[in-house]
């Protein structure tokens, strides 16, 4: 048997590779599973990037030149961010296969003989990854909050967005809230695993507790279940739809749901909550050796003290008492202690 025939026998197709990668994400309950499936496989499991690149082709035969035209087409349609997201998803799938070669628990041919990731040779578009800098001013925060309050009966996304505004958490983690994550006695959200792979617990401000009191989990425990599949949470797109509707209704300056997380970080700095405790409450990855490998403290008492301060300040925002406040993030302020 020649080398090429041997590779064909042992290899896996692009469609098989992408399907295996999405299955692994779902097995690990990764928040990115649904988006990766949409990008790589499309709505019917045989479209998306797999169809564009050649789902029937051997993954080992794929070169950068096979991927670049597909990414260019997305970019030229006016979607540089989507092109970047597609590049990342394809790269992650190929990386999964390469790493699977070194495992003993994923099956004899998990990596499909793949040794190189073709996406690594495709340069990223720096313009598509510029960090945002938009955050809502206190008056804008109040206007959005009041607008959403009137839509609780229209869209499940309305209270979900207000929870994000009140706590500063990621969209995907808000949408995954279930009766296992929310503790009404302790008034906390506790996720066993989050985007950075770590567990995370936060105490809730009074405003978030009041929102949760008006919600009821579905049969599967999710508070924000998809109307299409009650076993799955709402998709992040519902946040974008509500924000777009708010901008259309009010003429507000454009912003995205992600900017609400930055808004929380900025506004919660005004009442002198330190950057360290704000970072911990937002579950930002801490990359020093001590934090990564040794520090397992949840800092819950410090978080409770800080969240109480934020809750009082949010009352002032919603009352219109701080509309002219200038953001004064004191990154060198001492940490809030219990």
Protein Blocks (a to p, Z undefined) as FASTA:
>chain_A
ZZklmmmmmmccfklmmmmmmmmmmmnopaklmmmmmmmnomnopgcjllmnopkbcfkl
pcfklmmmmmmmmmmnopaklmmmmmmmmmmmmmmmmmmmmpcknojklnnopabdfklm
pccdfklmcccfbdcdfklmmmmmmmmmmmmmmpmklmmmmmmmmnopafklmmmpcfkl
pcfklopaddfbdfkopacdddddfklmmmmmmpccdfkopabbcfklmmbccdfklmmm
mmmmmmmmnopacddfklmmmmmmmmmmmnopafklmmmmnopacfbfklmmmmmceolm
mmmmmmmmmmmmmmmmmnopmmmpccdddfkbccddZZ
